[in-house]
Structures are given as C-alpha cells and as structure tokens.
Amino acid sequence: MKKAYWLAMTAVVGVGIAVAAGVVVVKWPFSEARIQRMLENRTGREVRIGSYKKTYWPPGFIAQDIRFLRHEHAEREAPIEVGKVVVKGSWGRLGTFTRVIPQLDIYKLHLVIPPRGPDAGDGEHDLISPKKASGVSTAITAVSLHEVALDFARSPAAVKRGETEPYRLFITNMVLTDLEANRELGFEAVIENSMPKGEIHAKGRFGPWNSSEPARTPVRGDFTFQNARLSDIPGISGTLQAKGEFWGTLDREETQGDAIVPDFRVHGSTHT
C-alpha cells in the first residue's frame, strides 16, 4: 500500500504539473486543438475533452470532462479523469507579452490505482509518463486541485476474500506553488483519511522531479492528523491526534512525531 499510495500522490502532482505545462507553453488566445495536443505530449496519454469554452473576461478557457487514456489500450484501462480545468489569465500581461498564468484550477480529478503484486515492475503501473515533468518554462503562480479522489483497487487475493470495494483517499484541496523548471515545488494539502476516519493536513516541498527515476524524487514536510476516529477499527475506540514531520524520497520516507489518544479503549475491557 505504501508504494501505491506514493504512486498515487506522484500522479496527482504530475497531473497538476502536466496540465500547467500544457497550458502555459501555447500562444494566446487558447486553441482547443493546441491544448489537447500539448496535454498529450506532456502526459504521454491520449486526451479527450468533452467540452471547451474560451473566456475573455478574464482571458482563458474552461475545459470539462477531460479523460487521459493510454494510447495502446485506451478503452481497457481505467482512465485519469478531470471534471473541469479553469484557466484565468490577465489582459494586462497579455498586452505586454508577459507569459504568466496567475490562476489554474483543476476540479474533480479521479485516479484509479491498480494493485501492485510482488512481481510488478517499477514502471508497470505508471499513471502518467510526462516528457517534461521537471517543471514548466513559463511562470505560473499556483495550481489548485479541488476534490481529488484516489481509488486503490483491491488485489485479486483481497477480492477472493470478499474485499471488492476500493480503498478511497480523498484530497479536499491541494495547492502547488513555485512551479519552475528543475526546482522543488511547494505543496499544501487537506486529505480525508477513510480508515480510520480523520483529516490530514500536510505542507512541504516536493522535487526536483527525477524524470529517470521518479521514485527517487525528494519530498519533505510537516503533517497533522486530526480527530481520527479509531472506532472505525473493530475492537478499539478513541480519538487520535497526531503531528510530526516527514522526509526522504517517494519510495522511502521517514517520519517523526507524536500521537495522543486520551480516550483510548479496548472493547470488552473496563480499563481505558
């Protein structure tokens, strides 16, 4: 689960960077065909856009129902889906030929993370293959992702045990800042943990992106885990609060912190 978790988090950041890169490298005003082509080049996937609308006040566009599909078997593999992408530019910057995107919002990003078996290779289930994932060449203030759903598909062994529903991790909001080529970026996220139920706040730095070995991309930051409901786990109850820091690479991290459960109880015992 740890590798799959960080594969998913890498994909979320990668999609954000790829969408940003596909947007900022084109000339204004935006063209749907150009945006689609640039997104395909940046992600290594076939891109289908459900609807596209140019906006003029402010200048930009709104694209909805975007699907990122594998070229070789697009219809058989679970796609990466984006509900809506909103880009808001500035006429002042356009008038001075300053290539800056002040605001980029991505809504309802959905990723299905396939199970990883003991024999799965490092790249077997890569979710995206950005050609230039190390950053973007044009200035962008921030990328905001809203309502990101990560579904971890169950392994065949788990399905045989009757565990058919995927494990879902829901990111309420994630903001990526300092998107410059070959440099680390900043991130801040609010995550809903489903088991046990609780809210995670994480803030830190990610990168620079290691395009040859993504698993070795550095990450560091601080976290808090608030109001984790241990009663979701059979046999125990209580409310957990935790905070700490983490550092390392995507495939190997260390963490240090403190946790407290003042009302911890084991069912069937009279002792707290």
Secondary structure, DSSP 8 states (H G I E B T S, - for coil): -HHHHHHHHHHHHHHHHHHHHHHHTS-SS--HHHHHHHHHHHHSSEEEEEEEEEEETTEEEEEEEEEEE-STTTTTS--EEEEEEEEE--HHHHHTT--EE-EEEEEEEEEEE----TT--TTTT-S---TTTT--SSEE-EEEEEEEEEEE---HHHHHTT--S-EEEEEEEEEEE---TTS-EEEEEEEEEETTEEEEEEEEEE----SS-GGG-EEEEEEEEEEEEGGGSTTEE-EEEEEEEEEEETTEEEEEEEEE-TT-EETT-S--
